[in-house]
Amino acid sequence: MRRTQGRSPSVGNTVGQWAQSGGEWGEIQLAAMPASGPAVLDRQASSRYFAALDSSVGDLRQRAQSLIDRLNDSRKEDHSVMSGFRDSLQLKVSNLAEQLEERLFQLYSLHNELIQERLQELAEVMERVRQAEAELQQVCHTVEEAYRDLCLQPET
């Protein structure tokens, strides 16, 4: 099995070898390593290390997933709160609009009464004006008749 540069060390290779190479692996062949002696111990230590590393990576994945789950749960809760807030706000705005509409109708009713009173007064004034006009016309006819009578009489 061959490993290339930039990849993590594989089982059977020590982290020390990887670190000594500056974190880069050259071409390493596992078959070239002896099956007994210190290399076996290195492999066992390496296996334990990578098992621990895999465990740590798994733990990190779990923690990351847990954080993501909590974040999603928090967002769902925020969405729920905002939906409740929006519903509450819509209800309050609706109630306020109804109250405003009620007040407008009350004002319209009051204004209608005032307008009705003024129209009644106007009608009364117009009736008096009509009566005054009729009286004035009567006076004009009377004056016109008197003038004719004066103008048509012979001079003595």
PyMOL commands that place a pseudoatom at each C-alpha (Angstrom):
pseudoatom trace, name=CA, resn=MET, resi=1, chain=A, elem=C, hetatm=0, pos=[0.000, 0.000, 0.000]
pseudoatom trace, name=CA, resn=ARG, resi=2, chain=A, elem=C, hetatm=0, pos=[1.395, 3.382, -0.948]
pseudoatom trace, name=CA, resn=ARG, resi=3, chain=A, elem=C, hetatm=0, pos=[0.686, 6.732, 0.692]
pseudoatom trace, name=CA, resn=THR, resi=4, chain=A, elem=C, hetatm=0, pos=[1.214, 10.079, -1.006]
pseudoatom trace, name=CA, resn=GLN, resi=5, chain=A, elem=C, hetatm=0, pos=[2.117, 13.522, 0.257]
pseudoatom trace, name=CA, resn=GLY, resi=6, chain=A, elem=C, hetatm=0, pos=[-0.259, 15.424, 2.530]
pseudoatom trace, name=CA, resn=ARG, resi=7, chain=A, elem=C, hetatm=0, pos=[-2.249, 12.405, 3.638]
pseudoatom trace, name=CA, resn=SER, resi=8, chain=A, elem=C, hetatm=0, pos=[-2.467, 11.211, 7.190]
pseudoatom trace, name=CA, resn=PRO, resi=9, chain=A, elem=C, hetatm=0, pos=[-0.299, 8.342, 8.389]
pseudoatom trace, name=CA, resn=SER, resi=10, chain=A, elem=C, hetatm=0, pos=[-1.685, 4.858, 7.970]
pseudoatom trace, name=CA, resn=VAL, resi=11, chain=A, elem=C, hetatm=0, pos=[-1.603, 1.925, 10.374]
pseudoatom trace, name=CA, resn=GLY, resi=12, chain=A, elem=C, hetatm=0, pos=[1.926, 0.590, 10.694]
pseudoatom trace, name=CA, resn=ASN, resi=13, chain=A, elem=C, hetatm=0, pos=[3.585, 3.983, 10.234]
pseudoatom trace, name=CA, resn=THR, resi=14, chain=A, elem=C, hetatm=0, pos=[4.300, 6.134, 13.240]
pseudoatom trace, name=CA, resn=VAL, resi=15, chain=A, elem=C, hetatm=0, pos=[3.295, 9.708, 13.715]
pseudoatom trace, name=CA, resn=GLY, resi=16, chain=A, elem=C, hetatm=0, pos=[6.924, 10.406, 14.482]
pseudoatom trace, name=CA, resn=GLN, resi=17, chain=A, elem=C, hetatm=0, pos=[7.882, 9.353, 10.964]
pseudoatom trace, name=CA, resn=TRP, resi=18, chain=A, elem=C, hetatm=0, pos=[5.132, 11.499, 9.587]
pseudoatom trace, name=CA, resn=ALA, resi=19, chain=A, elem=C, hetatm=0, pos=[6.202, 14.491, 11.720]
pseudoatom trace, name=CA, resn=GLN, resi=20, chain=A, elem=C, hetatm=0, pos=[9.878, 14.045, 10.807]
pseudoatom trace, name=CA, resn=SER, resi=21, chain=A, elem=C, hetatm=0, pos=[9.025, 14.265, 7.155]
pseudoatom trace, name=CA, resn=GLY, resi=22, chain=A, elem=C, hetatm=0, pos=[7.371, 17.632, 7.766]
pseudoatom trace, name=CA, resn=GLY, resi=23, chain=A, elem=C, hetatm=0, pos=[3.883, 16.177, 7.790]
pseudoatom trace, name=CA, resn=GLU, resi=24, chain=A, elem=C, hetatm=0, pos=[4.270, 14.737, 4.323]
pseudoatom trace, name=CA, resn=TRP, resi=25, chain=A, elem=C, hetatm=0, pos=[4.625, 11.100, 3.416]
pseudoatom trace, name=CA, resn=GLY, resi=26, chain=A, elem=C, hetatm=0, pos=[6.859, 9.934, 0.736]
pseudoatom trace, name=CA, resn=GLU, resi=27, chain=A, elem=C, hetatm=0, pos=[6.277, 6.608, -0.837]
pseudoatom trace, name=CA, resn=ILE, resi=28, chain=A, elem=C, hetatm=0, pos=[6.280, 4.069, 1.977]
pseudoatom trace, name=CA, resn=GLN, resi=29, chain=A, elem=C, hetatm=0, pos=[5.623, 0.416, 1.525]
pseudoatom trace, name=CA, resn=LEU, resi=30, chain=A, elem=C, hetatm=0, pos=[4.264, -1.496, 4.474]
pseudoatom trace, name=CA, resn=ALA, resi=31, chain=A, elem=C, hetatm=0, pos=[5.676, -4.782, 3.177]
pseudoatom trace, name=CA, resn=ALA, resi=32, chain=A, elem=C, hetatm=0, pos=[9.202, -3.469, 3.741]
pseudoatom trace, name=CA, resn=MET, resi=33, chain=A, elem=C, hetatm=0, pos=[8.644, -3.328, 7.497]
pseudoatom trace, name=CA, resn=PRO, resi=34, chain=A, elem=C, hetatm=0, pos=[9.661, -6.388, 9.501]
pseudoatom trace, name=CA, resn=ALA, resi=35, chain=A, elem=C, hetatm=0, pos=[6.885, -8.450, 11.096]
pseudoatom trace, name=CA, resn=SER, resi=36, chain=A, elem=C, hetatm=0, pos=[8.549, -8.779, 14.486]
pseudoatom trace, name=CA, resn=GLY, resi=37, chain=A, elem=C, hetatm=0, pos=[10.591, -6.818, 16.960]
pseudoatom trace, name=CA, resn=PRO, resi=38, chain=A, elem=C, hetatm=0, pos=[10.394, -3.071, 17.476]
pseudoatom trace, name=CA, resn=ALA, resi=39, chain=A, elem=C, hetatm=0, pos=[8.324, -2.564, 14.317]
pseudoatom trace, name=CA, resn=VAL, resi=40, chain=A, elem=C, hetatm=0, pos=[5.578, -4.760, 15.737]
pseudoatom trace, name=CA, resn=LEU, resi=41, chain=A, elem=C, hetatm=0, pos=[5.607, -2.639, 18.902]
pseudoatom trace, name=CA, resn=ASP, resi=42, chain=A, elem=C, hetatm=0, pos=[5.544, 0.493, 16.775]
pseudoatom trace, name=CA, resn=ARG, resi=43, chain=A, elem=C, hetatm=0, pos=[2.610, -0.934, 14.844]
pseudoatom trace, name=CA, resn=GLN, resi=44, chain=A, elem=C, hetatm=0, pos=[0.790, -1.786, 18.057]
pseudoatom trace, name=CA, resn=ALA, resi=45, chain=A, elem=C, hetatm=0, pos=[1.474, 1.679, 19.485]
pseudoatom trace, name=CA, resn=SER, resi=46, chain=A, elem=C, hetatm=0, pos=[0.509, 3.192, 16.176]
pseudoatom trace, name=CA, resn=SER, resi=47, chain=A, elem=C, hetatm=0, pos=[-2.653, 1.115, 16.064]
pseudoatom trace, name=CA, resn=ARG, resi=48, chain=A, elem=C, hetatm=0, pos=[-3.564, 2.289, 19.536]
pseudoatom trace, name=CA, resn=TYR, resi=49, chain=A, elem=C, hetatm=0, pos=[-2.748, 5.854, 18.567]
pseudoatom trace, name=CA, resn=PHE, resi=50, chain=A, elem=C, hetatm=0, pos=[-4.884, 5.715, 15.451]
pseudoatom trace, name=CA, resn=ALA, resi=51, chain=A, elem=C, hetatm=0, pos=[-7.645, 3.947, 17.286]
pseudoatom trace, name=CA, resn=ALA, resi=52, chain=A, elem=C, hetatm=0, pos=[-7.510, 6.792, 19.796]
pseudoatom trace, name=CA, resn=LEU, resi=53, chain=A, elem=C, hetatm=0, pos=[-7.290, 9.261, 16.903]
pseudoatom trace, name=CA, resn=ASP, resi=54, chain=A, elem=C, hetatm=0, pos=[-10.282, 7.644, 15.191]
pseudoatom trace, name=CA, resn=SER, resi=55, chain=A, elem=C, hetatm=0, pos=[-12.081, 7.759, 18.516]
pseudoatom trace, name=CA, resn=SER, resi=56, chain=A, elem=C, hetatm=0, pos=[-11.175, 11.443, 18.886]
pseudoatom trace, name=CA, resn=VAL, resi=57, chain=A, elem=C, hetatm=0, pos=[-12.304, 12.163, 15.327]
pseudoatom trace, name=CA, resn=GLY, resi=58, chain=A, elem=C, hetatm=0, pos=[-15.511, 10.263, 16.021]
pseudoatom trace, name=CA, resn=ASP, resi=59, chain=A, elem=C, hetatm=0, pos=[-15.990, 12.237, 19.215]
pseudoatom trace, name=CA, resn=LEU, resi=60, chain=A, elem=C, hetatm=0, pos=[-15.400, 15.470, 17.312]
pseudoatom trace, name=CA, resn=ARG, resi=61, chain=A, elem=C, hetatm=0, pos=[-17.936, 14.391, 14.689]
pseudoatom trace, name=CA, resn=GLN, resi=62, chain=A, elem=C, hetatm=0, pos=[-20.427, 13.589, 17.426]
pseudoatom trace, name=CA, resn=ARG, resi=63, chain=A, elem=C, hetatm=0, pos=[-19.813, 16.912, 19.128]
pseudoatom trace, name=CA, resn=ALA, resi=64, chain=A, elem=C, hetatm=0, pos=[-20.104, 18.758, 15.818]
pseudoatom trace, name=CA, resn=GLN, resi=65, chain=A, elem=C, hetatm=0, pos=[-23.318, 16.900, 15.027]
pseudoatom trace, name=CA, resn=SER, resi=66, chain=A, elem=C, hetatm=0, pos=[-24.582, 17.644, 18.524]
pseudoatom trace, name=CA, resn=LEU, resi=67, chain=A, elem=C, hetatm=0, pos=[-23.819, 21.349, 18.009]
pseudoatom trace, name=CA, resn=ILE, resi=68, chain=A, elem=C, hetatm=0, pos=[-25.560, 21.295, 14.628]
pseudoatom trace, name=CA, resn=ASP, resi=69, chain=A, elem=C, hetatm=0, pos=[-28.570, 19.533, 16.168]
pseudoatom trace, name=CA, resn=ARG, resi=70, chain=A, elem=C, hetatm=0, pos=[-28.707, 22.075, 18.987]
pseudoatom trace, name=CA, resn=LEU, resi=71, chain=A, elem=C, hetatm=0, pos=[-28.363, 24.891, 16.451]
pseudoatom trace, name=CA, resn=ASN, resi=72, chain=A, elem=C, hetatm=0, pos=[-31.220, 23.446, 14.379]
pseudoatom trace, name=CA, resn=ASP, resi=73, chain=A, elem=C, hetatm=0, pos=[-33.322, 22.954, 17.515]
pseudoatom trace, name=CA, resn=SER, resi=74, chain=A, elem=C, hetatm=0, pos=[-32.574, 26.539, 18.524]
pseudoatom trace, name=CA, resn=ARG, resi=75, chain=A, elem=C, hetatm=0, pos=[-33.580, 27.750, 15.073]
pseudoatom trace, name=CA, resn=LYS, resi=76, chain=A, elem=C, hetatm=0, pos=[-36.815, 25.757, 15.253]
pseudoatom trace, name=CA, resn=GLU, resi=77, chain=A, elem=C, hetatm=0, pos=[-37.497, 27.290, 18.652]
pseudoatom trace, name=CA, resn=ASP, resi=78, chain=A, elem=C, hetatm=0, pos=[-36.697, 30.766, 17.296]
pseudoatom trace, name=CA, resn=HIS, resi=79, chain=A, elem=C, hetatm=0, pos=[-39.042, 30.109, 14.371]
pseudoatom trace, name=CA, resn=SER, resi=80, chain=A, elem=C, hetatm=0, pos=[-41.735, 28.973, 16.795]
pseudoatom trace, name=CA, resn=VAL, resi=81, chain=A, elem=C, hetatm=0, pos=[-41.240, 32.083, 18.951]
pseudoatom trace, name=CA, resn=MET, resi=82, chain=A, elem=C, hetatm=0, pos=[-41.332, 34.349, 15.888]
pseudoatom trace, name=CA, resn=SER, resi=83, chain=A, elem=C, hetatm=0, pos=[-44.481, 32.622, 14.616]
pseudoatom trace, name=CA, resn=GLY, resi=84, chain=A, elem=C, hetatm=0, pos=[-46.098, 33.128, 18.020]
pseudoatom trace, name=CA, resn=PHE, resi=85, chain=A, elem=C, hetatm=0, pos=[-44.949, 36.745, 18.076]
pseudoatom trace, name=CA, resn=ARG, resi=86, chain=A, elem=C, hetatm=0, pos=[-46.297, 37.312, 14.554]
pseudoatom trace, name=CA, resn=ASP, resi=87, chain=A, elem=C, hetatm=0, pos=[-49.637, 35.714, 15.459]
pseudoatom trace, name=CA, resn=SER, resi=88, chain=A, elem=C, hetatm=0, pos=[-49.859, 37.755, 18.655]
pseudoatom trace, name=CA, resn=LEU, resi=89, chain=A, elem=C, hetatm=0, pos=[-48.927, 40.935, 16.804]
pseudoatom trace, name=CA, resn=GLN, resi=90, chain=A, elem=C, hetatm=0, pos=[-51.485, 40.252, 14.076]
pseudoatom trace, name=CA, resn=LEU, resi=91, chain=A, elem=C, hetatm=0, pos=[-54.163, 39.699, 16.717]
pseudoatom trace, name=CA, resn=LYS, resi=92, chain=A, elem=C, hetatm=0, pos=[-53.256, 42.943, 18.492]
pseudoatom trace, name=CA, resn=VAL, resi=93, chain=A, elem=C, hetatm=0, pos=[-53.163, 44.897, 15.231]
pseudoatom trace, name=CA, resn=SER, resi=94, chain=A, elem=C, hetatm=0, pos=[-56.519, 43.410, 14.238]
pseudoatom trace, name=CA, resn=ASN, resi=95, chain=A, elem=C, hetatm=0, pos=[-58.036, 44.379, 17.602]
pseudoatom trace, name=CA, resn=LEU, resi=96, chain=A, elem=C, hetatm=0, pos=[-56.573, 47.856, 17.329]
pseudoatom trace, name=CA, resn=ALA, resi=97, chain=A, elem=C, hetatm=0, pos=[-57.959, 48.232, 13.790]
pseudoatom trace, name=CA, resn=GLU, resi=98, chain=A, elem=C, hetatm=0, pos=[-61.404, 47.165, 15.024]
pseudoatom trace, name=CA, resn=GLN, resi=99, chain=A, elem=C, hetatm=0, pos=[-61.248, 49.707, 17.858]
pseudoatom trace, name=CA, resn=LEU, resi=100, chain=A, elem=C, hetatm=0, pos=[-60.175, 52.413, 15.422]
pseudoatom trace, name=CA, resn=GLU, resi=101, chain=A, elem=C, hetatm=0, pos=[-62.998, 51.502, 13.061]
pseudoatom trace, name=CA, resn=GLU, resi=102, chain=A, elem=C, hetatm=0, pos=[-65.471, 51.619, 15.962]
pseudoatom trace, name=CA, resn=ARG, resi=103, chain=A, elem=C, hetatm=0, pos=[-64.218, 55.085, 16.957]
pseudoatom trace, name=CA, resn=LEU, resi=104, chain=A, elem=C, hetatm=0, pos=[-64.523, 56.265, 13.355]
pseudoatom trace, name=CA, resn=PHE, resi=105, chain=A, elem=C, hetatm=0, pos=[-68.136, 55.076, 13.223]
pseudoatom trace, name=CA, resn=GLN, resi=106, chain=A, elem=C, hetatm=0, pos=[-68.838, 56.891, 16.493]
pseudoatom trace, name=CA, resn=LEU, resi=107, chain=A, elem=C, hetatm=0, pos=[-67.303, 60.070, 15.065]
pseudoatom trace, name=CA, resn=TYR, resi=108, chain=A, elem=C, hetatm=0, pos=[-69.268, 59.635, 11.833]
pseudoatom trace, name=CA, resn=SER, resi=109, chain=A, elem=C, hetatm=0, pos=[-72.452, 59.267, 13.864]
pseudoatom trace, name=CA, resn=LEU, resi=110, chain=A, elem=C, hetatm=0, pos=[-71.682, 62.403, 15.896]
pseudoatom trace, name=CA, resn=HIS, resi=111, chain=A, elem=C, hetatm=0, pos=[-70.829, 64.364, 12.745]
pseudoatom trace, name=CA, resn=ASN, resi=112, chain=A, elem=C, hetatm=0, pos=[-73.985, 63.118, 11.048]
pseudoatom trace, name=CA, resn=GLU, resi=113, chain=A, elem=C, hetatm=0, pos=[-76.068, 64.416, 13.964]
pseudoatom trace, name=CA, resn=LEU, resi=114, chain=A, elem=C, hetatm=0, pos=[-74.331, 67.801, 13.787]
pseudoatom trace, name=CA, resn=ILE, resi=115, chain=A, elem=C, hetatm=0, pos=[-74.750, 67.952, 10.015]
pseudoatom trace, name=CA, resn=GLN, resi=116, chain=A, elem=C, hetatm=0, pos=[-78.411, 66.971, 10.373]
pseudoatom trace, name=CA, resn=GLU, resi=117, chain=A, elem=C, hetatm=0, pos=[-78.964, 69.786, 12.894]
pseudoatom trace, name=CA, resn=ARG, resi=118, chain=A, elem=C, hetatm=0, pos=[-77.273, 72.298, 10.568]
pseudoatom trace, name=CA, resn=LEU, resi=119, chain=A, elem=C, hetatm=0, pos=[-79.269, 71.080, 7.593]
pseudoatom trace, name=CA, resn=GLN, resi=120, chain=A, elem=C, hetatm=0, pos=[-82.461, 71.505, 9.618]
pseudoatom trace, name=CA, resn=GLU, resi=121, chain=A, elem=C, hetatm=0, pos=[-81.402, 75.032, 10.554]
pseudoatom trace, name=CA, resn=LEU, resi=122, chain=A, elem=C, hetatm=0, pos=[-80.558, 75.720, 6.906]
pseudoatom trace, name=CA, resn=ALA, resi=123, chain=A, elem=C, hetatm=0, pos=[-83.961, 74.434, 5.825]
pseudoatom trace, name=CA, resn=GLU, resi=124, chain=A, elem=C, hetatm=0, pos=[-85.638, 76.732, 8.376]
pseudoatom trace, name=CA, resn=VAL, resi=125, chain=A, elem=C, hetatm=0, pos=[-83.584, 79.725, 7.188]
pseudoatom trace, name=CA, resn=MET, resi=126, chain=A, elem=C, hetatm=0, pos=[-84.365, 78.887, 3.551]
pseudoatom trace, name=CA, resn=GLU, resi=127, chain=A, elem=C, hetatm=0, pos=[-88.084, 78.734, 4.416]
pseudoatom trace, name=CA, resn=ARG, resi=128, chain=A, elem=C, hetatm=0, pos=[-87.879, 82.174, 6.063]
pseudoatom trace, name=CA, resn=VAL, resi=129, chain=A, elem=C, hetatm=0, pos=[-86.004, 83.486, 2.992]
pseudoatom trace, name=CA, resn=ARG, resi=130, chain=A, elem=C, hetatm=0, pos=[-88.751, 82.042, 0.746]
pseudoatom trace, name=CA, resn=GLN, resi=131, chain=A, elem=C, hetatm=0, pos=[-91.392, 83.683, 2.904]
pseudoatom trace, name=CA, resn=ALA, resi=132, chain=A, elem=C, hetatm=0, pos=[-89.475, 86.986, 2.862]
pseudoatom trace, name=CA, resn=GLU, resi=133, chain=A, elem=C, hetatm=0, pos=[-89.128, 86.695, -0.917]
pseudoatom trace, name=CA, resn=ALA, resi=134, chain=A, elem=C, hetatm=0, pos=[-92.853, 86.055, -1.271]
pseudoatom trace, name=CA, resn=GLU, resi=135, chain=A, elem=C, hetatm=0, pos=[-93.640, 89.053, 0.955]
pseudoatom trace, name=CA, resn=LEU, resi=136, chain=A, elem=C, hetatm=0, pos=[-91.173, 91.176, -1.036]
pseudoatom trace, name=CA, resn=GLN, resi=137, chain=A, elem=C, hetatm=0, pos=[-92.817, 90.133, -4.288]
pseudoatom trace, name=CA, resn=GLN, resi=138, chain=A, elem=C, hetatm=0, pos=[-96.200, 91.003, -2.800]
pseudoatom trace, name=CA, resn=VAL, resi=139, chain=A, elem=C, hetatm=0, pos=[-94.859, 94.399, -1.767]
pseudoatom trace, name=CA, resn=CYS, resi=140, chain=A, elem=C, hetatm=0, pos=[-93.371, 94.901, -5.255]
pseudoatom trace, name=CA, resn=HIS, resi=141, chain=A, elem=C, hetatm=0, pos=[-96.725, 94.088, -6.884]
pseudoatom trace, name=CA, resn=THR, resi=142, chain=A, elem=C, hetatm=0, pos=[-98.476, 96.425, -4.502]
pseudoatom trace, name=CA, resn=VAL, resi=143, chain=A, elem=C, hetatm=0, pos=[-96.001, 99.241, -5.215]
pseudoatom trace, name=CA, resn=GLU, resi=144, chain=A, elem=C, hetatm=0, pos=[-96.234, 98.572, -8.950]
pseudoatom trace, name=CA, resn=GLU, resi=145, chain=A, elem=C, hetatm=0, pos=[-100.025, 98.772, -8.813]
pseudoatom trace, name=CA, resn=ALA, resi=146, chain=A, elem=C, hetatm=0, pos=[-99.885, 101.929, -6.762]
pseudoatom trace, name=CA, resn=TYR, resi=147, chain=A, elem=C, hetatm=0, pos=[-97.475, 103.481, -9.245]
pseudoatom trace, name=CA, resn=ARG, resi=148, chain=A, elem=C, hetatm=0, pos=[-99.706, 102.578, -12.148]
pseudoatom trace, name=CA, resn=ASP, resi=149, chain=A, elem=C, hetatm=0, pos=[-102.677, 104.019, -10.404]
pseudoatom trace, name=CA, resn=LEU, resi=150, chain=A, elem=C, hetatm=0, pos=[-100.773, 107.244, -9.768]
pseudoatom trace, name=CA, resn=CYS, resi=151, chain=A, elem=C, hetatm=0, pos=[-99.456, 107.423, -13.295]
pseudoatom trace, name=CA, resn=LEU, resi=152, chain=A, elem=C, hetatm=0, pos=[-102.758, 106.717, -14.965]
pseudoatom trace, name=CA, resn=GLN, resi=153, chain=A, elem=C, hetatm=0, pos=[-104.821, 109.302, -13.046]
pseudoatom trace, name=CA, resn=PRO, resi=154, chain=A, elem=C, hetatm=0, pos=[-105.597, 112.453, -14.980]
pseudoatom trace, name=CA, resn=GLU, resi=155, chain=A, elem=C, hetatm=0, pos=[-104.161, 115.646, -13.726]
pseudoatom trace, name=CA, resn=THR, resi=156, chain=A, elem=C, hetatm=0, pos=[-106.643, 118.050, -12.377]
for i in range(1, 156): cmd.bond("trace and resi %d" % i, "trace and resi %d" % (i + 1))
show_as sticks, trace
zoom trace
